Amino acid sequence: MKINNDIFNNILNMVKLSCTEEEKKQLIKDLNKLVGFIDTMSELNTDNVEPMTYIHSTRNVYREDIVNDSKEDHDIHANALEIKDGYYVVPRILE
């Protein structure tokens, strides 16, 4: 696929951008290089390659979710300026 002026103008219109003619020429040139690189990858023979999720063989290791006793309320609220009915009291910020 080759990026031409019509395709590039359509892209600019979709993303609501504008650029000068010099910038447009350079961007079209750069995009065509990128598309060319991607096209070379389609020439690779991938018949015997298994699809993969990650490029590395490592996997995430999750810890066991263990329920334990939580801190007592008085320990949790020790640094609060004001507590009412177990809730933090904060200054009103909306009118």
N, CA, C and O atoms as CSV, one atom per row, in Angstrom:
chain,resi,resn,atom,element,x,y,z
A,1,MET,N,N,0.848,-1.186,0.000
A,1,MET,CA,C,0.000,0.000,0.000
A,1,MET,C,C,0.886,1.238,0.000
A,1,MET,O,O,1.847,1.316,0.766
A,2,LYS,N,N,0.581,2.168,-0.820
A,2,LYS,CA,C,1.355,3.400,-0.917
A,2,LYS,C,C,0.473,4.560,-0.460
A,2,LYS,O,O,-0.674,4.690,-0.887
A,3,ILE,N,N,1.021,5.390,0.404
A,3,ILE,CA,C,0.313,6.580,0.881
A,3,ILE,C,C,0.506,7.675,-0.166
A,3,ILE,O,O,1.634,8.037,-0.502
A,4,ASN,N,N,-0.611,8.195,-0.676
A,4,ASN,CA,C,-0.536,9.306,-1.625
A,4,ASN,C,C,-1.201,10.537,-1.000
A,4,ASN,O,O,-1.651,10.493,0.145
A,5,ASN,N,N,-1.256,11.626,-1.757
A,5,ASN,CA,C,-1.834,12.872,-1.233
A,5,ASN,C,C,-3.284,12.709,-0.811
A,5,ASN,O,O,-3.690,13.243,0.221
A,6,ASP,N,N,-4.075,11.973,-1.598
A,6,ASP,CA,C,-5.494,11.806,-1.265
A,6,ASP,C,C,-5.670,11.056,0.051
A,6,ASP,O,O,-6.461,11.455,0.905
A,7,ILE,N,N,-4.921,9.964,0.202
A,7,ILE,CA,C,-5.015,9.185,1.446
A,7,ILE,C,C,-4.538,10.022,2.624
A,7,ILE,O,O,-5.161,10.023,3.685
A,8,PHE,N,N,-3.429,10.737,2.434
A,8,PHE,CA,C,-2.885,11.548,3.520
A,8,PHE,C,C,-3.845,12.669,3.902
A,8,PHE,O,O,-4.039,12.938,5.087
A,9,ASN,N,N,-4.447,13.322,2.915
A,9,ASN,CA,C,-5.423,14.382,3.208
A,9,ASN,C,C,-6.628,13.823,3.947
A,9,ASN,O,O,-7.180,14.482,4.828
A,10,ASN,N,N,-7.035,12.617,3.594
A,10,ASN,CA,C,-8.149,11.986,4.293
A,10,ASN,C,C,-7.787,11.713,5.756
A,10,ASN,O,O,-8.604,11.917,6.654
A,11,ILE,N,N,-6.554,11.251,5.984
A,11,ILE,CA,C,-6.084,11.018,7.354
A,11,ILE,C,C,-6.067,12.327,8.134
A,11,ILE,O,O,-6.540,12.385,9.269
A,12,LEU,N,N,-5.520,13.377,7.522
A,12,LEU,CA,C,-5.483,14.680,8.202
A,12,LEU,C,C,-6.888,15.157,8.557
A,12,LEU,O,O,-7.112,15.705,9.637
A,13,ASN,N,N,-7.821,14.947,7.651
A,13,ASN,CA,C,-9.197,15.361,7.896
A,13,ASN,C,C,-9.817,14.571,9.049
A,13,ASN,O,O,-10.531,15.134,9.878
A,14,MET,N,N,-9.543,13.263,9.100
A,14,MET,CA,C,-10.113,12.426,10.167
A,14,MET,C,C,-9.585,12.813,11.544
A,14,MET,O,O,-10.333,12.808,12.522
A,15,VAL,N,N,-8.304,13.146,11.622
A,15,VAL,CA,C,-7.716,13.479,12.920
A,15,VAL,C,C,-7.738,14.976,13.211
A,15,VAL,O,O,-7.224,15.435,14.232
A,16,LYS,N,N,-8.344,15.724,12.292
A,16,LYS,CA,C,-8.515,17.178,12.476
A,16,LYS,C,C,-7.186,17.896,12.682
A,16,LYS,O,O,-7.034,18.700,13.601
A,17,LEU,N,N,-6.225,17.588,11.805
A,17,LEU,CA,C,-4.925,18.251,11.846
A,17,LEU,C,C,-4.674,18.957,10.525
A,17,LEU,O,O,-5.288,18.645,9.505
A,18,SER,N,N,-3.775,19.895,10.566
A,18,SER,CA,C,-3.352,20.552,9.334
A,18,SER,C,C,-1.834,20.663,9.365
A,18,SER,O,O,-1.218,20.648,10.431
A,19,CYS,N,N,-1.242,20.774,8.178
A,19,CYS,CA,C,0.206,20.926,8.101
A,19,CYS,C,C,0.553,21.647,6.804
A,19,CYS,O,O,-0.260,21.750,5.886
A,20,THR,N,N,1.771,22.133,6.763
A,20,THR,CA,C,2.228,22.838,5.571
A,20,THR,C,C,2.537,21.813,4.476
A,20,THR,O,O,2.587,20.611,4.739
A,21,GLU,N,N,2.742,22.296,3.251
A,21,GLU,CA,C,3.058,21.403,2.139
A,21,GLU,C,C,4.390,20.685,2.358
A,21,GLU,O,O,4.529,19.512,2.009
A,22,GLU,N,N,5.368,21.386,2.934
A,22,GLU,CA,C,6.662,20.763,3.221
A,22,GLU,C,C,6.513,19.648,4.251
A,22,GLU,O,O,7.079,18.565,4.099
A,23,GLU,N,N,5.737,19.931,5.306
A,23,GLU,CA,C,5.497,18.914,6.328
A,23,GLU,C,C,4.748,17.728,5.737
A,23,GLU,O,O,5.034,16.574,6.058
A,24,LYS,N,N,3.787,18.027,4.872
A,24,LYS,CA,C,2.999,16.971,4.243
A,24,LYS,C,C,3.896,16.051,3.412
A,24,LYS,O,O,3.772,14.829,3.489
A,25,LYS,N,N,4.795,16.632,2.619
A,25,LYS,CA,C,5.700,15.822,1.789
A,25,LYS,C,C,6.579,14.927,2.658
A,25,LYS,O,O,6.767,13.748,2.358
A,26,GLN,N,N,7.119,15.499,3.744
A,26,GLN,CA,C,7.992,14.727,4.634
A,26,GLN,C,C,7.200,13.629,5.350
A,26,GLN,O,O,7.682,12.503,5.477
A,27,LEU,N,N,6.007,13.945,5.811
A,27,LEU,CA,C,5.194,12.946,6.511
A,27,LEU,C,C,4.776,11.810,5.581
A,27,LEU,O,O,4.771,10.648,5.987
A,28,ILE,N,N,4.424,12.135,4.340
A,28,ILE,CA,C,4.066,11.097,3.369
A,28,ILE,C,C,5.272,10.205,3.110
A,28,ILE,O,O,5.139,8.985,3.024
A,29,LYS,N,N,6.445,10.811,2.988
A,29,LYS,CA,C,7.670,10.042,2.771
A,29,LYS,C,C,7.939,9.110,3.962
A,29,LYS,O,O,8.260,7.936,3.775
A,30,ASP,N,N,7.807,9.640,5.183
A,30,ASP,CA,C,8.048,8.843,6.387
A,30,ASP,C,C,7.022,7.718,6.524
A,30,ASP,O,O,7.371,6.592,6.876
A,31,LEU,N,N,5.763,8.027,6.246
A,31,LEU,CA,C,4.725,7.003,6.340
A,31,LEU,C,C,4.943,5.894,5.312
A,31,LEU,O,O,4.723,4.720,5.612
A,32,ASN,N,N,5.367,6.252,4.117
A,32,ASN,CA,C,5.637,5.237,3.097
A,32,ASN,C,C,6.808,4.350,3.498
A,32,ASN,O,O,6.800,3.157,3.194
A,33,LYS,N,N,7.827,4.907,4.181
A,33,LYS,CA,C,8.924,4.097,4.701
A,33,LYS,C,C,8.396,3.099,5.727
A,33,LYS,O,O,8.754,1.921,5.708
A,34,LEU,N,N,7.543,3.585,6.618
A,34,LEU,CA,C,6.975,2.734,7.666
A,34,LEU,C,C,6.117,1.630,7.067
A,34,LEU,O,O,6.236,0.470,7.462
A,35,VAL,N,N,5.261,1.974,6.126
A,35,VAL,CA,C,4.407,0.982,5.473
A,35,VAL,C,C,5.268,-0.022,4.706
A,35,VAL,O,O,4.959,-1.213,4.685
A,36,GLY,N,N,6.339,0.448,4.080
A,36,GLY,CA,C,7.252,-0.448,3.379
A,36,GLY,C,C,7.900,-1.444,4.318
A,36,GLY,O,O,8.039,-2.620,3.983
A,37,PHE,N,N,8.295,-0.982,5.491
A,37,PHE,CA,C,8.884,-1.874,6.486
A,37,PHE,C,C,7.878,-2.928,6.917
A,37,PHE,O,O,8.216,-4.107,7.019
A,38,ILE,N,N,6.660,-2.514,7.168
A,38,ILE,CA,C,5.626,-3.453,7.590
A,38,ILE,C,C,5.315,-4.441,6.468
A,38,ILE,O,O,5.073,-5.618,6.736
A,39,ASP,N,N,5.319,-3.986,5.224
A,39,ASP,CA,C,5.077,-4.877,4.096
A,39,ASP,C,C,6.154,-5.956,3.982
A,39,ASP,O,O,5.855,-7.084,3.592
A,40,THR,N,N,7.410,-5.622,4.319
A,40,THR,CA,C,8.469,-6.642,4.255
A,40,THR,C,C,8.219,-7.743,5.277
A,40,THR,O,O,8.610,-8.889,5.052
A,41,MET,N,N,7.585,-7.424,6.378
A,41,MET,CA,C,7.291,-8.444,7.390
A,41,MET,C,C,6.240,-9.424,6.892
A,41,MET,O,O,6.210,-10.569,7.344
A,42,SER,N,N,5.374,-9.002,5.970
A,42,SER,CA,C,4.352,-9.913,5.449
A,42,SER,C,C,4.958,-10.949,4.507
A,42,SER,O,O,4.295,-11.931,4.172
A,43,GLU,N,N,6.191,-10.754,4.078
A,43,GLU,CA,C,6.866,-11.707,3.210
A,43,GLU,C,C,7.440,-12.885,3.987
A,43,GLU,O,O,7.824,-13.890,3.389
A,44,LEU,N,N,7.502,-12.776,5.306
A,44,LEU,CA,C,8.073,-13.840,6.125
A,44,LEU,C,C,7.178,-15.071,6.123
A,44,LEU,O,O,5.952,-14.955,6.119
A,45,ASN,N,N,7.788,-16.240,6.126
A,45,ASN,CA,C,7.051,-17.488,6.202
A,45,ASN,C,C,6.753,-17.787,7.672
A,45,ASN,O,O,7.670,-18.045,8.452
A,46,THR,N,N,5.503,-17.753,8.043
A,46,THR,CA,C,5.102,-17.984,9.430
A,46,THR,C,C,4.234,-19.227,9.556
A,46,THR,O,O,3.447,-19.342,10.496
A,47,ASP,N,N,4.370,-20.160,8.616
A,47,ASP,CA,C,3.527,-21.363,8.624
A,47,ASP,C,C,3.703,-22.193,9.890
A,47,ASP,O,O,2.717,-22.687,10.437
A,48,ASN,N,N,4.925,-22.356,10.363
A,48,ASN,CA,C,5.179,-23.216,11.524
A,48,ASN,C,C,5.375,-22.433,12.815
A,48,ASN,O,O,5.954,-22.951,13.769
A,49,VAL,N,N,4.904,-21.205,12.857
A,49,VAL,CA,C,5.059,-20.377,14.046
A,49,VAL,C,C,3.734,-20.342,14.785
A,49,VAL,O,O,2.702,-19.971,14.227
A,50,GLU,N,N,3.782,-20.742,16.066
A,50,GLU,CA,C,2.561,-20.724,16.868
A,50,GLU,C,C,2.228,-19.299,17.284
A,50,GLU,O,O,3.124,-18.513,17.592
A,51,PRO,N,N,0.938,-18.964,17.294
A,51,PRO,CA,C,0.554,-17.640,17.798
A,51,PRO,C,C,0.918,-17.532,19.274
A,51,PRO,O,O,0.859,-18.514,20.013
A,52,MET,N,N,1.295,-16.330,19.691
A,52,MET,CA,C,1.666,-16.161,21.088
A,52,MET,C,C,1.101,-14.867,21.635
A,52,MET,O,O,0.859,-13.905,20.905
A,53,THR,N,N,0.900,-14.874,22.936
A,53,THR,CA,C,0.394,-13.688,23.612
A,53,THR,C,C,1.526,-12.766,24.016
A,53,THR,O,O,1.427,-11.547,23.883
A,54,TYR,N,N,2.611,-13.360,24.514
A,54,TYR,CA,C,3.757,-12.592,24.973
A,54,TYR,C,C,4.994,-13.011,24.183
A,54,TYR,O,O,5.083,-14.148,23.720
A,55,ILE,N,N,5.938,-12.102,24.032
A,55,ILE,CA,C,7.167,-12.464,23.337
A,55,ILE,C,C,8.132,-13.186,24.260
A,55,ILE,O,O,9.070,-13.831,23.791
A,56,HIS,N,N,7.915,-13.086,25.571
A,56,HIS,CA,C,8.775,-13.760,26.541
A,56,HIS,C,C,8.038,-14.961,27.111
A,56,HIS,O,O,6.808,-14.991,27.147
A,57,SER,N,N,8.802,-15.947,27.554
A,57,SER,CA,C,8.174,-17.148,28.094
A,57,SER,C,C,7.753,-16.980,29.549
A,57,SER,O,O,7.082,-17.859,30.091
A,58,THR,N,N,8.124,-15.888,30.189
A,58,THR,CA,C,7.750,-15.692,31.586
A,58,THR,C,C,6.264,-15.387,31.691
A,58,THR,O,O,5.656,-14.836,30.774
A,59,ARG,N,N,5.715,-15.749,32.796
A,59,ARG,CA,C,4.301,-15.502,33.044
A,59,ARG,C,C,4.151,-14.716,34.341
A,59,ARG,O,O,5.040,-14.723,35.192
A,60,ASN,N,N,3.016,-14.040,34.481
A,60,ASN,CA,C,2.747,-13.346,35.732
A,60,ASN,C,C,2.550,-14.365,36.845
A,60,ASN,O,O,1.931,-15.410,36.647
A,61,VAL,N,N,3.075,-14.050,37.996
A,61,VAL,CA,C,2.902,-14.914,39.150
A,61,VAL,C,C,2.056,-14.148,40.146
A,61,VAL,O,O,2.445,-13.089,40.639
A,62,TYR,N,N,0.893,-14.704,40.429
A,62,TYR,CA,C,-0.016,-14.037,41.356
A,62,TYR,C,C,0.076,-14.722,42.711
A,62,TYR,O,O,0.223,-15.941,42.802
A,63,ARG,N,N,-0.011,-13.934,43.734
A,63,ARG,CA,C,0.027,-14.506,45.075
A,63,ARG,C,C,-1.368,-14.983,45.448
A,63,ARG,O,O,-2.366,-14.541,44.879
A,64,GLU,N,N,-1.418,-15.868,46.387
A,64,GLU,CA,C,-2.687,-16.369,46.893
A,64,GLU,C,C,-3.386,-15.238,47.658
A,64,GLU,O,O,-2.741,-14.513,48.415
A,65,ASP,N,N,-4.667,-15.090,47.466
A,65,ASP,CA,C,-5.429,-14.072,48.172
A,65,ASP,C,C,-5.841,-14.639,49.521
A,65,ASP,O,O,-6.760,-15.453,49.606
A,66,ILE,N,N,-5.164,-14.208,50.566
A,66,ILE,CA,C,-5.396,-14.746,51.908
A,66,ILE,C,C,-6.113,-13.695,52.745
A,66,ILE,O,O,-5.696,-12.540,52.816
A,67,VAL,N,N,-7.187,-14.117,53.369
A,67,VAL,CA,C,-7.954,-13.229,54.233
A,67,VAL,C,C,-7.277,-13.197,55.596
A,67,VAL,O,O,-6.944,-14.238,56.161
A,68,ASN,N,N,-7.079,-11.995,56.115
A,68,ASN,CA,C,-6.509,-11.871,57.451
A,68,ASN,C,C,-7.262,-10.787,58.206
A,68,ASN,O,O,-8.070,-10.056,57.634
A,69,ASP,N,N,-6.984,-10.699,59.491
A,69,ASP,CA,C,-7.660,-9.693,60.313
A,69,ASP,C,C,-7.182,-8.310,59.913
A,69,ASP,O,O,-5.985,-8.070,59.755
A,70,SER,N,N,-8.129,-7.413,59.754
A,70,SER,CA,C,-7.747,-6.040,59.416
A,70,SER,C,C,-7.480,-5.268,60.703
A,70,SER,O,O,-7.782,-5.732,61.803
A,71,LYS,N,N,-6.924,-4.116,60.543
A,71,LYS,CA,C,-6.636,-3.270,61.704
A,71,LYS,C,C,-7.943,-2.876,62.392
A,71,LYS,O,O,-9.008,-2.826,61.778
A,72,GLU,N,N,-7.822,-2.611,63.639
A,72,GLU,CA,C,-8.977,-2.129,64.398
A,72,GLU,C,C,-9.310,-0.705,63.949
A,72,GLU,O,O,-8.424,0.041,63.533
A,73,ASP,N,N,-10.587,-0.333,64.034
A,73,ASP,CA,C,-11.020,0.996,63.614
A,73,ASP,C,C,-10.238,2.103,64.294
A,73,ASP,O,O,-9.870,3.090,63.655
A,74,HIS,N,N,-9.982,1.949,65.579
A,74,HIS,CA,C,-9.274,3.034,66.278
A,74,HIS,C,C,-7.847,3.200,65.746
A,74,HIS,O,O,-7.317,4.310,65.781
A,75,ASP,N,N,-7.212,2.131,65.255
A,75,ASP,CA,C,-5.879,2.261,64.654
A,75,ASP,C,C,-5.959,2.982,63.309
A,75,ASP,O,O,-5.108,3.811,62.988
A,76,ILE,N,N,-6.977,2.661,62.539
A,76,ILE,CA,C,-7.132,3.267,61.224
A,76,ILE,C,C,-7.454,4.750,61.342
A,76,ILE,O,O,-6.940,5.566,60.576
A,77,HIS,N,N,-8.298,5.092,62.294
A,77,HIS,CA,C,-8.754,6.481,62.426
A,77,HIS,C,C,-7.842,7.336,63.310
A,77,HIS,O,O,-8.172,8.484,63.605
A,78,ALA,N,N,-6.721,6.796,63.725
A,78,ALA,CA,C,-5.857,7.507,64.676
A,78,ALA,C,C,-5.367,8.845,64.139
A,78,ALA,O,O,-5.194,9.777,64.925
A,79,ASN,N,N,-5.138,8.981,62.847
A,79,ASN,CA,C,-4.616,10.224,62.290
A,79,ASN,C,C,-5.692,11.150,61.740
A,79,ASN,O,O,-5.375,12.235,61.254
A,80,ALA,N,N,-6.941,10.750,61.806
A,80,ALA,CA,C,-8.024,11.577,61.274
A,80,ALA,C,C,-8.293,12.758,62.202
A,80,ALA,O,O,-8.207,12.639,63.425
A,81,LEU,N,N,-8.620,13.902,61.594
A,81,LEU,CA,C,-8.931,15.082,62.404
A,81,LEU,C,C,-10.268,14.932,63.101
A,81,LEU,O,O,-10.417,15.315,64.262
A,82,GLU,N,N,-11.249,14.368,62.389
A,82,GLU,CA,C,-12.580,14.212,62.981
A,82,GLU,C,C,-13.271,12.978,62.387
A,82,GLU,O,O,-13.264,12.755,61.176
A,83,ILE,N,N,-13.870,12.185,63.289
A,83,ILE,CA,C,-14.610,10.985,62.899
A,83,ILE,C,C,-16.017,11.098,63.471
A,83,ILE,O,O,-16.204,11.471,64.629
A,84,LYS,N,N,-17.009,10.768,62.634
A,84,LYS,CA,C,-18.396,10.762,63.123
A,84,LYS,C,C,-19.066,9.498,62.594
A,84,LYS,O,O,-19.124,9.281,61.384
A,85,ASP,N,N,-19.569,8.671,63.496
A,85,ASP,CA,C,-20.231,7.407,63.157
A,85,ASP,C,C,-19.342,6.514,62.285
A,85,ASP,O,O,-19.842,5.823,61.397
A,86,GLY,N,N,-18.045,6.527,62.530
A,86,GLY,CA,C,-17.130,5.669,61.788
A,86,GLY,C,C,-16.681,6.231,60.445
A,86,GLY,O,O,-15.964,5.553,59.709
A,87,TYR,N,N,-17.086,7.450,60.109
A,87,TYR,CA,C,-16.718,8.057,58.833
A,87,TYR,C,C,-15.828,9.268,59.066
A,87,TYR,O,O,-15.893,9.907,60.117
A,88,TYR,N,N,-14.991,9.579,58.073
A,88,TYR,CA,C,-14.148,10.768,58.136
A,88,TYR,C,C,-15.010,11.995,57.873
A,88,TYR,O,O,-15.845,11.992,56.969
A,89,VAL,N,N,-14.810,13.025,58.653
A,89,VAL,CA,C,-15.513,14.291,58.433
A,89,VAL,C,C,-14.522,15.236,57.766
A,89,VAL,O,O,-13.431,15.488,58.278
A,90,VAL,N,N,-14.936,15.759,56.593
A,90,VAL,CA,C,-14.086,16.657,55.826
A,90,VAL,C,C,-14.825,17.949,55.565
A,90,VAL,O,O,-16.054,17.986,55.632
A,91,PRO,N,N,-14.086,19.023,55.265
A,91,PRO,CA,C,-14.762,20.286,54.956
A,91,PRO,C,C,-15.596,20.171,53.674
A,91,PRO,O,O,-15.237,19.447,52.745
A,92,ARG,N,N,-16.693,20.886,53.648
A,92,ARG,CA,C,-17.542,20.885,52.475
A,92,ARG,C,C,-16.825,21.652,51.357
A,92,ARG,O,O,-16.269,22.726,51.588
A,93,ILE,N,N,-16.845,21.080,50.128
A,93,ILE,CA,C,-16.159,21.734,49.021
A,93,ILE,C,C,-17.119,22.190,47.937
A,93,ILE,O,O,-16.726,22.948,47.051
A,94,LEU,N,N,-18.351,21.753,47.986
A,94,LEU,CA,C,-19.356,22.157,46.999
A,94,LEU,C,C,-20.374,23.065,47.642
A,94,LEU,O,O,-20.677,22.945,48.829
A,95,GLU,N,N,-20.893,23.968,46.849
A,95,GLU,CA,C,-21.930,24.864,47.390
A,95,GLU,C,C,-23.282,24.485,46.866
A,95,GLU,O,O,-24.278,25.123,47.209
